Amino acid sequence: MFETNSEYDRGVNTFSPQGRILQVEYAMKAVTQGSTVLGIQTSQGVVLGVEKRLESPLVEPDSVKKIHQIDYHLCAATCGVVSDARTLIDKARTEAQNHTFTYTELIPCATVAQSIGDTILGFGKGEDMPSRPFGVAILIAGCDHHGPKLFNADPAGSFTEWKAKAIGSGSESAQTLLEEEFNENLSLEQAKKIIVKILRQVMEEAITPNNVEICYVTDDGNAKNRYHVMDADELSAVIGSLN
């Protein structure tokens, strides 16, 4: 029998006497070291905003990607271990394309969230999967036939639907601010401003178009591609409107 937590935390499939899987808790700790990610669901669509940490002024900002398109109507923002996030995004894209090919329809957002949760639980299975828990959390935003949806998937493999959610290093204070700012009647433009306002408060550096990334998915059934990433001019306009 193991006698200390340090012995229990070596196994990814072993519960401690307190009923905890310590490796999963360590993976959640890795998420809290990642960039702050925010998501807000409105009646018009869903907005995601991410802090981009540039380790050097010589880094090309466009090469740091925290938001990823999954399908025409679906995207995700990640925080935590970048390589783990890339694996989950690739599998989500494959799931979305397989669904469209099989059923001739866009995949529901909840199905993608469940697929990502299932993949997270499958660590250690197969050559393309890590032998440890995934050290990443994901906000999934989309608009399907049920309307705008926002889901969060964490390293424990659970996924939950939210109206507004913050993950990452500044998540505690950011979630409190979201609870103060959110209301059911927010427009897409108001949601963008709230995300920029909160990021500006929780980020250590001054907010600029180079160190944030914002996208939105609109609830427009007539548009083929409902996903849009805001460019530098659009970001500057939103940032400037708060000054």
Buried (B, 14 or more C-beta within 10 A) or exposed (E): EEEEEEEBBEEBEBEBEEEBBBBBBBBBEBBBEBBBBBBBBBEBBBBBBBBBBBEEEEEEBEEBBBBBBBBBBBBBBBBBBBEBBBBBBBBBBEBBEEBBEEEEEBBBBBBBBBBBBBBBBBBEEEEEBBEBBBBBBBBBBBBBEEBBBBBBBBBBBEBEBBBBBBBBBBBEBBBEBBEEBBEEEBEBBBBBBBBBBBBBEBBEEEBBBBBBBBBBBBBEEEEEEBBBBBEEEBBEEBBEEEE
